[in-house]
Amino acid sequence: MIDRKRLGRRMTELARIGGDGTAVSRLGLSADEQRARDLVGGWLSAKGAIVRRDAAANVFARFGDEGETILVGSHLDSVPEGGRFDGALGVLCAVEALESLVEAKTKLRRPVEVVAWADEEGARFGVGLFGSTAAFGRLGRGVGDRRDRDGVSIADALRALGERGDPAAARRDPTELAAYLELHIEQGPRLDAAGLPLGVVSDIVGIYHARVTIRGRADHAGATVMTARADALAAASEIVLAVERIARGRSDSVGTVGEIRVRPGAKNVVPGECVFSLDLRAARDHDGLVREVLASVTSIASARAVEASVDELARVPVTALDPRIRDVLKRATRSVGVDAPELVSGAGHDAQNPALSGVPTGMIFVRSTGGSHTPREFASVDDAALGAQALANAIKELAS
């Protein structure tokens, strides 16, 4: 039986780490993210779990002995000035689900592990789904050398946490896993509009993340006539508008530029360099969206006589989740009185990595309001408790 009061208390306790009011800034591979891992690991260790951390700073808490494992969890990091529930609620509900099964002395045939993935957001180093990508052997070469704005590399950050600095060493054999389950807030309005607390995810959008650098020529803002300029920011601005136009013209597609930096960065200097992020997502023809945007980057740069380079950070294809696990989750949600609809996720999730590695994977969505990646983000304890109970019922079916 889910302990609603304990779940609510822990939601508050976890939100204090990196928290300021309703905002949370708990970046990946930071000391605050490690404090959150230690807190979660302590709860599970007290219930008899064997807790370990891998080379990518993912933390696992195992109940049971050898055999194909049911893996269940989410992530603990946040975006800067994000909310209290994105990722964290999935870990909290996984913890509560397992604790309820342990307290009920439920006999499980398979071992079960709770996981808290490291740096899912990629807000610090630009590599989203970092921890799960490392665990399933999907990291690109040289990822450990990527640096944050302070010049700290991923390898350095891992070493500061006590690891060796090689995230590729976190790779595990996906055939060891019988299933992966993840609970997450919806981060959208559909469940709230339908008056439903839970949903089941059918598919997850494809995601492309990149860093684009435009190199023009820095010049005097007064003495350089308009026809003689190679303005990097003006070229970048045209590309940003092209991203918006292209994404709007395609169904089930979105495109976002959320970061931009200009050098040398003075009011009286024509910008010589502009670096910006690129986030492209689509439920259908994701590759076509990426190709069209990158072609626009090239053509706009050429027309404006500037240089453009694109540093691809991550590319995750559209991911269909396992139909059998989806049926298990639908039975689990019905068991708590919810006829959960099937939803396509417009956000990326760690669940994509096990699914793409052949692990039967499923996700439960919990109703959320106020948007996401913002302090307004909200999910109720009652909805979370329903989700945790559904998760516990699914684990019991899969592991018994």
C-alpha positions, 0 to 999 in steps of 0.5 A: 500500500502506498504511503501517501504522507511519506511520498509527499514528505519526500517530494518536499525534502528532495525539492530542497536540494538546489531549491529556492521556493518552487524553483529547483536548479540541480544541474547534472553531474553537480554536487547537488545532484549527488546530494539528491542521489545520496538521499535516495540511496539512503532511503533504499539502503534502509529497506535492504537494497544494495546501492551502487553508483556506476562510472557515469554517476547513475545510482542503482538500488537492487532488491533481490539476487541474480537473474533478469532484472526489472529496472525502474526509475527516472532522473534527479537533475533539473534545468536551471530554475526548473520545477520540482517534479520533472524526473524527480517524481519518477524516482520518488514514485519508483522508491515508494512503489518498491518500498510498498512491495518490500513492506508488504513482503511481496515475493518477487521472482525477478530482482528489481532495481531502482535507478536515478539516471545522471544528467538527463537534461543536458543543461550543463554540458549539452548532452541530454539523456547522458547517464542512460546513454552511457549505461546502454553504450550509446555515447558518442566518442569524446563525450567526456571532453565536452565542457560547460561554460566554466571550462569543466569537462564531463570527465572532470565533473565525474572525477570530482564525484569520485569516478575515473572520468570515463563515462563509457565504462558505465555500459551494461549488457541490456540482455540482463534486463527483463523490462524498464519502467519509467513514471514521469509527469506529462509536461503537457496539458492533455491529461489535465484537459481530459480530467485524468490523473494517469496516461500510458506512453505509446511513442516518444519523439525523435530529438536532435541536439546541436551547437551551431557556430556562426563566424563572421567578422567583428567590425566597428559599429559606426564606421562599417557600412551595412553593405560591408558587414559579415554580422554573425548575429544577424545571420544567426537571427535569420536561422532562428526564424527559419527554424521556427518557420520550418517546424511550424510547417511540419505536423508534430514538429517543434524547433527551439533555440534556447541558448545564444552567445555573441562575441565579442559582445559589445554594443559598438562592435558588429558581432564576429561570432555567434554560438547557439543551441538547436533542439529539433523534435518530431513524432514523424519524419524527424530526419526530414526535419533535421535535414531541412533545418541544416540545409537552411543553416548552410544556405543562409550562411552562404548568402550572408558570407559567413561561416557556419559549423554544426556540432551534433550533440545528440540524435535520438530517433522516434521511439515506439515503446513495447506493446506488451509492457504498454498492456501491463501498464494499462492493466496497472492503471485500471487496477487503481481506477484509471482508464489511462489513454495512450499518449505520444510524448513530445519530450525526450526521456531516458526510456528511449535508450533501453527501448532502442537497445532492445529492452521491453520498455514502458512509461506512465505519465502523471497529470501535471499543470503549469507547464514544465521546465519552470517553477510553475510546474506542478503535480499533486500528491494524490496523482503521484500516489496513484501513479506509484501504486500503478507502478507497484502493480506493474512491477509485481506483475512483471517480477512475480 
